[in-house]
């Protein structure tokens, strides 16, 4: 709220955006895409790359991939991985 003021604490509506329908964001493949991503315990990054690369996108989340909650969890996990490497 500090950044946007007290009005930010009182949202007036929720907007849902279909990014696949946005011509400036998506490709034809995005519009014809497949099923929603499924959560998996399989590592997205393996081998030597796993020592230096962390993914923070929602699709890489172990919970709710493709959703904002998944993005938050993926970011939290990536921060934990990176800070672990730095300590």
Backbone bond lengths (Angstrom), bond angles and torsions (degrees), N, CA, C in turn:
res aa  C-N    CA-C-N  psi(-1)  N-CA   C-N-CA  omega(-1)  CA-C   N-CA-C  phi
1 X - - - 1.440 - - 1.523 110.92 -
2 X 1.320 117.49 -23.25 1.463 118.83 -179.64 1.519 110.88 -59.88
3 X 1.320 116.03 -39.14 1.454 120.12 -176.13 1.526 112.51 -74.13
4 X 1.330 117.24 -40.12 1.462 120.83 -174.08 1.527 113.52 -108.59
5 X 1.318 118.14 0.34 1.455 121.47 177.35 1.517 113.01 84.67
6 X 1.330 116.73 176.93 1.462 121.35 -175.75 1.531 113.60 -63.97
7 X 1.330 117.67 -23.51 1.467 119.81 178.93 1.528 111.66 -63.13
8 X 1.317 117.12 -25.72 1.467 120.59 179.96 1.521 111.23 -64.49
9 X 1.311 117.91 -22.48 1.459 121.88 179.06 1.515 113.39 -81.33
10 X 1.325 116.69 -3.74 1.465 121.30 -179.51 1.536 110.06 -129.41
11 X 1.335 116.69 72.10 1.473 118.42 -178.97 1.526 111.26 -62.04
12 X 1.322 115.92 144.16 1.463 121.23 -178.94 1.519 112.78 -92.80
13 X 1.328 117.79 -27.45 1.458 120.27 179.30 1.523 109.79 -163.27
14 X 1.315 115.13 166.69 1.456 122.40 176.34 1.519 107.96 -112.16
15 X 1.299 116.41 129.42 1.457 121.20 178.46 1.521 109.21 -109.61
16 X 1.314 116.26 136.14 1.457 121.18 177.22 1.519 107.49 -113.07
17 X 1.313 116.01 127.53 1.462 121.68 -176.88 1.517 109.50 -114.49
18 X 1.309 116.57 128.08 1.460 121.75 174.44 1.522 107.34 -91.69
19 X 1.323 116.19 94.70 1.459 120.40 -176.08 1.518 111.94 -64.14
20 X 1.321 118.34 -25.54 1.462 120.80 178.69 1.525 111.31 -66.88
21 X 1.324 117.26 -22.22 1.464 121.07 179.60 1.527 112.05 -90.84
22 X 1.309 117.68 -3.75 1.463 122.18 -178.24 1.529 109.56 -86.02
23 X 1.317 116.52 113.44 1.470 121.26 -176.04 1.526 112.94 -62.75
24 X 1.321 117.82 -24.59 1.461 120.59 -179.20 1.529 112.59 -90.08
25 X 1.313 116.73 -4.64 1.462 120.85 -177.75 1.517 112.81 -117.59
26 X 1.324 117.30 -39.00 1.460 121.69 -170.93 1.523 112.50 -108.04
27 X 1.314 114.16 162.29 1.464 121.60 175.72 1.530 108.84 -106.98
28 X 1.308 116.57 173.72 1.468 120.57 177.13 1.528 110.23 -59.98
29 X 1.330 117.39 -35.87 1.467 120.66 178.22 1.526 111.30 -63.16
30 X 1.330 116.99 -35.59 1.461 120.10 177.88 1.523 110.86 -63.34
31 X 1.318 116.48 -38.86 1.465 120.31 -177.66 1.523 112.35 -72.51
32 X 1.319 117.64 -27.56 1.462 119.80 -179.78 1.522 111.34 -100.40
33 X 1.297 117.25 7.94 1.460 124.99 -173.22 1.510 117.01 -39.73
34 X 1.275 114.22 179.05 1.458 121.28 -178.31 1.522 109.66 -100.99
35 X 1.294 116.04 -157.49 1.461 121.86 -178.34 1.529 111.24 -67.03
36 X 1.307 114.81 163.24 1.463 120.93 176.71 1.527 108.66 -62.10
37 X 1.336 118.09 143.84 1.468 119.21 -179.23 1.529 111.48 -62.00
38 X 1.301 115.46 147.07 1.461 121.65 178.04 1.519 109.72 -105.58
39 X 1.314 115.61 145.51 1.464 120.18 176.92 1.523 108.90 -65.88
40 X 1.322 115.34 142.28 1.458 120.31 179.63 1.521 109.57 -143.02
41 X 1.304 116.20 151.60 1.463 120.11 176.35 1.526 110.85 -94.97
42 X 1.322 116.69 -0.80 1.466 121.51 178.84 1.529 108.84 -73.54
43 X 1.308 116.67 132.55 1.464 121.43 -179.47 1.525 110.81 -66.07
44 X 1.323 116.29 134.86 1.462 121.19 177.58 1.521 110.73 -77.12
45 X 1.321 116.34 -31.85 1.464 121.70 -177.88 1.525 107.58 -119.07
46 X 1.319 116.29 126.67 1.461 120.32 -178.83 1.526 110.00 -130.00
47 X 1.308 115.12 175.63 1.460 120.51 177.71 1.521 112.14 66.80
48 X 1.309 115.61 -152.08 1.472 120.55 -176.82 1.516 112.47 -62.60
49 X 1.339 117.51 -29.23 1.465 119.81 179.94 1.525 111.40 -63.09
50 X 1.315 117.37 -29.18 1.466 119.78 -178.50 1.530 112.06 -65.62
51 X 1.326 116.61 -15.50 1.465 120.95 178.44 1.527 112.39 -82.84
52 X 1.332 117.17 -12.89 1.467 118.42 -175.28 1.528 114.45 -141.18
53 X 1.318 118.58 -0.69 1.460 120.98 -177.18 1.520 110.35 -126.28
54 X 1.323 115.76 126.40 1.463 121.63 176.16 1.520 108.40 -123.28
55 X 1.313 116.81 135.74 1.463 121.54 178.90 1.523 109.29 -99.08
56 X 1.324 115.98 134.96 1.461 120.08 -178.14 1.521 112.44 -122.19
57 X 1.313 118.85 12.22 1.460 121.39 178.89 1.518 111.63 -80.23
58 X 1.305 116.32 155.09 1.466 120.26 -175.82 1.522 112.79 -59.03
59 X 1.326 117.64 -34.44 1.459 119.91 -178.14 1.524 112.15 -66.34
60 X 1.324 117.95 -22.93 1.464 121.81 179.90 1.525 112.35 -87.81
61 X 1.301 117.23 2.46 1.459 121.14 -177.62 1.525 112.02 -73.19
62 X 1.334 116.93 141.43 1.464 119.71 176.52 1.529 112.52 -75.79
63 X 1.337 116.73 -11.77 1.469 121.15 176.68 1.524 108.78 -132.18
64 X 1.272 118.42 140.84 1.461 124.86 175.91 1.528 114.22 47.18
65 X 1.337 117.83 52.49 1.460 119.40 178.95 1.527 111.29 -62.33
66 X 1.312 115.57 141.71 1.455 120.49 179.46 1.517 114.13 88.96
67 X 1.324 117.39 -3.72 1.461 121.59 179.24 1.528 109.86 -118.01
68 X 1.331 116.35 163.37 1.468 120.54 179.61 1.528 111.63 -58.10
69 X 1.326 117.35 -40.28 1.466 119.54 178.70 1.524 110.32 -60.09
70 X 1.313 116.54 -37.06 1.459 120.64 176.50 1.514 111.58 -67.34
71 X 1.334 116.61 -38.69 1.465 120.46 178.47 1.520 110.73 -63.43
72 X 1.326 116.12 -41.57 1.466 120.19 179.04 1.527 109.85 -63.52
73 X 1.319 116.87 -44.50 1.465 120.45 179.61 1.526 111.26 -65.63
74 X 1.324 117.45 -41.41 1.466 120.58 178.82 1.525 110.61 -63.81
75 X 1.320 116.83 -40.07 1.467 120.38 177.87 1.524 110.70 -65.24
76 X 1.332 116.68 -43.10 1.464 120.59 178.55 1.525 110.24 -59.90
77 X 1.312 115.22 -44.08 1.463 120.35 -179.41 1.531 110.71 -65.73
78 X 1.325 117.70 -41.76 1.466 121.12 179.59 1.524 110.83 -63.88
79 X 1.322 116.98 -41.81 1.469 120.40 177.96 1.522 109.84 -62.13
80 X 1.316 116.68 -42.40 1.466 120.86 178.72 1.534 110.62 -61.76
81 X 1.328 117.13 -42.65 1.466 120.79 179.06 1.526 111.22 -63.62
82 X 1.328 116.18 -46.53 1.466 120.40 -176.93 1.527 110.82 -66.87
83 X 1.318 117.30 -45.66 1.469 118.74 179.81 1.523 110.80 -65.12
84 X 1.327 117.05 -32.19 1.462 120.15 175.40 1.519 111.84 -64.58
85 X 1.321 116.36 -37.56 1.467 120.14 178.31 1.524 111.58 -69.14
86 X 1.321 116.38 -32.05 1.461 120.48 -176.42 1.523 113.14 -81.74
87 X 1.319 116.91 -17.73 1.475 118.02 -176.85 1.514 112.04 -90.96
